[in-house]
Amino acid sequence: MEFPAEKQALASRAAICAAAAWVLYRSGGPICAALKLTLWEEYRPWLEKNKVQAVAIVAAVLFGLSLALFPVGEEVPPPPEGFCPCEEG
């Protein structure tokens, strides 16, 4: 079964955001310890109790940011005919 390219792009983006959120969750403790941030220790009990929710929240935030910064289906138009950036200035 073939899916439209836009749906495939969204599914791939969601999977990448979920993987990135999991990596951030797993490396959050060491990163906060290295930067001497107390944020991780403050929220550790909730994070350990609600791993799936924590990863889902971060994945949703990453997905939203990726859509805001790089919209799906919006193609960059080609430069005008005869345009050469090296001749400017």
C-alpha positions as CSV (number, residue, x, y, z in Angstrom):
1,M,0.0,0.0,0.0
2,E,1.4,3.3,-1.1
3,F,1.0,6.4,1.1
4,P,1.2,10.0,-0.2
5,A,4.6,11.6,0.1
6,E,3.4,14.2,2.6
7,K,2.1,11.6,5.0
8,Q,5.4,9.7,4.7
9,A,7.3,12.9,5.4
10,L,5.1,13.5,8.5
11,A,5.5,10.0,9.8
12,S,9.3,10.1,9.3
13,R,9.4,13.4,11.1
14,A,7.4,12.1,14.0
15,A,9.6,9.0,14.3
16,I,12.7,11.2,14.3
17,C,11.3,13.5,16.9
18,A,10.3,10.5,19.1
19,A,13.8,9.0,18.8
20,A,15.4,12.4,19.6
21,A,13.1,12.8,22.6
22,W,14.2,9.3,23.9
23,V,17.9,10.3,23.5
24,L,17.3,13.5,25.4
25,Y,15.5,11.6,28.1
26,R,18.3,9.1,28.5
27,S,21.1,11.7,28.4
28,G,19.3,14.3,30.4
29,G,20.8,13.2,33.7
30,P,24.4,13.2,32.6
31,I,24.0,16.5,30.7
32,C,22.4,18.3,33.6
33,A,25.1,16.9,36.0
34,A,27.9,18.1,33.6
35,L,26.3,21.6,33.4
36,K,25.6,21.6,37.1
37,L,21.9,22.1,36.6
38,T,19.5,21.1,39.4
39,L,16.6,20.8,37.0
40,W,17.0,17.0,36.5
41,E,17.3,16.2,40.2
42,E,14.2,18.4,40.9
43,Y,12.0,16.5,38.5
44,R,13.6,13.0,38.6
45,P,10.8,11.4,40.6
46,W,8.1,12.5,38.1
47,L,10.4,11.6,35.1
48,E,11.1,8.1,36.4
49,K,7.4,7.5,37.2
50,N,6.2,8.9,33.9
51,K,8.8,7.9,31.3
52,V,6.4,7.5,28.4
53,Q,4.6,10.8,29.1
54,A,7.9,12.7,29.4
55,V,9.2,11.4,26.1
56,A,5.8,12.0,24.4
57,I,5.7,15.6,25.6
58,V,9.3,16.3,24.4
59,A,8.6,14.5,21.1
60,A,5.4,16.7,20.6
61,V,7.4,19.9,21.3
62,L,10.1,18.8,18.9
63,F,7.6,17.9,16.2
64,G,5.8,21.3,16.6
65,L,9.1,23.1,16.4
66,S,10.1,21.1,13.3
67,L,6.9,22.0,11.6
68,A,7.2,25.6,12.5
69,L,10.8,25.8,11.2
70,F,10.5,23.5,8.2
71,P,7.0,23.2,6.9
72,V,6.1,20.0,5.0
73,G,5.3,20.4,1.4
74,E,6.7,23.9,1.1
75,E,9.3,23.8,-1.6
76,V,12.0,26.4,-2.0
77,P,11.5,28.1,-5.4
78,P,14.4,27.9,-7.8
79,P,16.5,31.1,-8.3
80,P,15.5,33.3,-11.2
81,E,17.0,32.6,-14.6
82,G,20.5,34.0,-14.9
83,F,20.9,34.6,-11.2
84,C,24.5,34.4,-10.0
85,P,25.2,35.3,-6.3
86,C,28.9,35.7,-7.0
87,E,28.2,38.8,-9.2
88,E,26.5,40.7,-6.4
89,G,28.1,43.4,-4.3
